[in-house]
Amino acid sequence: MESESGVGVHRVPWNKGKFTGQKPPLKLREIWAIRTRLQMASKVRELAMFNLAIDSKLRACDLTRLQVQDVRHGSRVASRATVVQQKTQRPVQFEITEQTRDSPEAWIEARGLKSADYLFPSRLHASPHLSTRQSARMVHRWVASIGLDDTAYDTQTMRRTRASLIYRRTKNLRAVQLLLGHTKLESRVRYLGIEVDDALEMAERTEV
């Protein structure tokens, strides 16, 4: 393409200098490294969000829209929660581990949040809750804080992490499908980085 002066105009590709394609999940030691740094820095909100992102395996758009009543029943954060996914309009259930329950509980108490409040309210008047862009910035900060290249990770990393750890232990694709709320095999293997042919073979072994 040339400008009116005849000088060529070179457009910079949108993905120059960026990693594209599937984002890797976090390793167990990386999870603990980030968690420890957030605890030491007393980042109560970010620790709650990090732990829930790992446990829930929710998309960023669903994680940021969580309300207190979604995870807390009565005076304590529940061991399980169910939310309707914004993308599929299908419910998905997830476990909230004992360690994770402590961090959102501390955040709710520190902020004085009520049952109908968003769990992660925005500090900006334009939005009642954190945006997916704000959550993405947090992910980049988290991974950069432990020396990882933050351009290789994003919110998809958080969604994939626990599912990938479970798959490595069990090789059970059906379990991962339920955990991620996927309806198609292709969706499962895309998040796990498995070849489709291998996935079909594994699925045949795990299906009852």
C-alpha positions as CSV (number, residue, x, y, z in Angstrom):
1,M,0.0,0.0,0.0
2,E,1.3,3.5,-0.9
3,S,0.4,6.9,0.3
4,E,-0.4,9.8,-2.0
5,S,3.3,10.9,-1.8
6,G,4.3,7.6,-3.2
7,V,6.0,6.5,0.0
8,G,5.1,3.0,1.1
9,V,3.1,2.7,4.3
10,H,4.0,-0.3,6.4
11,R,1.4,-1.5,8.8
12,V,2.6,-3.2,12.0
13,P,0.9,-6.6,12.5
14,W,-1.5,-6.6,15.5
15,N,0.3,-9.7,16.8
16,K,3.8,-8.5,16.4
17,G,5.8,-9.4,19.5
18,K,2.9,-11.4,21.0
19,F,2.3,-15.1,21.6
20,T,-0.7,-16.3,19.7
21,G,-2.6,-19.6,19.9
22,Q,-3.2,-21.7,23.0
23,K,-2.0,-20.2,26.3
24,P,-0.3,-22.6,28.7
25,P,-1.7,-23.5,32.1
26,L,0.2,-22.7,35.2
27,K,2.3,-25.4,36.9
28,L,1.6,-26.4,40.5
29,R,4.8,-24.7,41.7
30,E,3.8,-21.5,39.8
31,I,0.4,-21.5,41.4
32,W,2.0,-21.6,44.9
33,A,4.6,-19.0,44.0
34,I,1.9,-16.5,42.9
35,R,-0.3,-17.3,45.9
36,T,2.6,-16.8,48.3
37,R,3.5,-13.4,46.7
38,L,-0.1,-12.2,47.0
39,Q,-0.3,-13.3,50.6
40,M,2.9,-11.6,51.5
41,A,1.8,-8.4,49.8
42,S,-1.6,-8.5,51.6
43,K,-3.5,-8.2,48.3
44,V,-6.7,-9.6,49.7
45,R,-8.9,-9.0,46.7
46,E,-6.3,-10.3,44.2
47,L,-5.7,-13.4,46.3
48,A,-9.4,-14.1,46.4
49,M,-9.7,-13.7,42.7
50,F,-6.7,-15.8,41.9
51,N,-7.8,-18.7,44.1
52,L,-11.4,-18.6,42.7
53,A,-10.1,-18.4,39.1
54,I,-8.1,-21.5,39.7
55,D,-10.8,-23.4,41.5
56,S,-13.8,-22.3,39.4
57,K,-12.3,-22.7,35.9
58,L,-14.7,-20.0,34.8
59,R,-14.3,-17.8,31.8
60,A,-13.2,-14.2,32.8
61,C,-16.6,-12.9,31.9
62,D,-18.3,-15.2,34.4
63,L,-15.6,-14.8,37.1
64,T,-15.9,-11.1,37.2
65,R,-19.7,-11.2,37.3
66,L,-19.8,-13.5,40.4
67,Q,-22.0,-12.2,43.2
68,V,-21.4,-12.9,46.9
69,Q,-24.6,-15.0,47.0
70,D,-23.1,-17.3,44.3
71,V,-20.3,-18.5,46.5
72,R,-21.5,-17.7,50.1
73,H,-24.5,-19.3,51.7
74,G,-25.3,-17.9,55.0
75,S,-22.3,-16.7,56.9
76,R,-19.6,-18.8,55.2
77,V,-18.3,-19.4,51.7
78,A,-19.7,-22.7,50.4
79,S,-17.7,-25.8,49.3
80,R,-19.5,-25.8,46.0
81,A,-21.2,-23.3,43.7
82,T,-23.2,-23.3,40.6
83,V,-23.4,-20.4,38.0
84,V,-25.0,-20.0,34.6
85,Q,-22.3,-19.4,32.0
86,Q,-22.8,-16.2,30.0
87,K,-21.5,-17.7,26.8
88,T,-23.5,-20.9,26.7
89,Q,-26.4,-20.1,29.2
90,R,-25.7,-23.5,30.7
91,P,-25.1,-24.0,34.4
92,V,-21.7,-25.3,35.6
93,Q,-20.8,-26.4,39.1
94,F,-17.4,-26.1,40.7
95,E,-15.8,-27.0,44.0
96,I,-14.3,-24.3,46.2
97,T,-11.5,-25.9,48.2
98,E,-11.0,-25.2,51.9
99,Q,-7.9,-23.0,51.2
100,T,-9.7,-21.0,48.6
101,R,-12.7,-20.5,50.8
102,D,-10.6,-18.5,53.3
103,S,-9.5,-15.9,50.8
104,P,-12.9,-14.7,49.4
105,E,-14.3,-14.9,53.0
106,A,-11.5,-12.5,54.1
107,W,-12.2,-10.2,51.1
108,I,-16.0,-10.2,51.7
109,E,-15.4,-9.2,55.4
110,A,-12.8,-6.6,54.6
111,R,-15.0,-4.9,52.0
112,G,-18.2,-5.4,53.9
113,L,-20.0,-6.9,50.9
114,K,-23.6,-8.0,51.1
115,S,-25.3,-11.0,49.5
116,A,-26.5,-9.3,46.4
117,D,-23.2,-7.4,45.8
118,Y,-20.8,-8.3,43.1
119,L,-17.9,-10.2,44.6
120,F,-15.4,-8.1,42.7
121,P,-16.9,-4.6,42.4
122,S,-15.2,-2.1,40.1
123,R,-13.6,1.0,41.5
124,L,-14.9,2.8,38.3
125,H,-18.4,4.3,38.2
126,A,-18.9,3.1,34.6
127,S,-19.1,-0.6,35.7
128,P,-20.6,-2.3,38.7
129,H,-18.0,-5.1,38.6
130,L,-14.4,-5.7,37.4
131,S,-14.1,-5.9,33.6
132,T,-12.5,-8.8,31.8
133,R,-9.8,-6.3,30.7
134,Q,-9.0,-5.5,34.3
135,S,-8.9,-9.2,35.2
136,A,-6.5,-9.7,32.3
137,R,-4.2,-7.1,33.6
138,M,-4.1,-8.9,37.0
139,V,-3.2,-12.1,35.3
140,H,-0.3,-10.4,33.5
141,R,0.9,-9.0,36.8
142,W,0.7,-12.3,38.6
143,V,2.7,-14.2,36.1
144,A,5.3,-11.4,35.7
145,S,5.8,-11.3,39.5
146,I,7.3,-14.8,39.4
147,G,9.5,-14.2,36.4
148,L,7.3,-15.6,33.7
149,D,6.9,-14.0,30.3
150,D,3.5,-12.4,30.8
151,T,2.8,-12.2,27.0
152,A,2.5,-16.0,27.0
153,Y,-0.3,-16.1,29.5
154,D,-3.8,-14.6,29.8
155,T,-7.2,-15.2,31.5
156,Q,-7.5,-18.5,29.5
157,T,-4.5,-19.7,31.4
158,M,-6.5,-19.5,34.7
159,R,-9.4,-21.4,33.2
160,R,-7.2,-24.2,31.9
161,T,-4.9,-24.6,34.9
162,R,-6.9,-26.8,37.3
163,A,-8.5,-28.8,34.5
164,S,-5.1,-29.6,33.1
165,L,-3.8,-30.7,36.5
166,I,-6.9,-33.0,36.9
167,Y,-6.4,-34.4,33.5
168,R,-2.7,-35.2,34.1
169,R,-3.8,-37.1,37.2
170,T,-6.8,-38.9,35.8
171,K,-6.6,-38.9,32.0
172,N,-10.4,-38.6,32.3
173,L,-11.8,-36.4,29.5
174,R,-15.4,-36.7,30.6
175,A,-14.5,-35.2,34.0
176,V,-12.7,-32.3,32.3
177,Q,-15.7,-31.8,30.0
178,L,-18.0,-31.5,33.1
179,L,-15.6,-29.2,34.9
180,L,-15.3,-26.8,32.0
181,G,-18.9,-26.9,31.0
182,H,-18.0,-28.0,27.4
183,T,-20.4,-29.8,25.1
184,K,-18.0,-30.8,22.4
185,L,-14.9,-33.0,22.4
186,E,-13.1,-30.4,20.3
187,S,-13.6,-27.8,23.1
188,R,-12.1,-30.2,25.6
189,V,-8.9,-31.0,23.7
190,R,-8.3,-27.4,22.7
191,Y,-7.9,-26.4,26.3
192,L,-5.8,-29.4,27.2
193,G,-3.5,-29.3,24.1
194,I,-4.3,-32.9,23.1
195,E,-4.4,-34.1,19.5
196,V,-8.0,-34.9,18.5
197,D,-7.2,-38.5,17.5
198,D,-5.5,-39.2,20.8
199,A,-8.5,-37.6,22.6
200,L,-11.0,-39.8,20.8
201,E,-9.0,-42.9,21.8
202,M,-8.8,-41.7,25.4
203,A,-12.5,-40.9,25.4
204,E,-13.4,-44.4,24.3
205,R,-11.5,-45.7,27.2
206,T,-13.0,-43.4,29.8
207,E,-16.6,-43.4,28.5
208,V,-18.8,-46.0,30.4
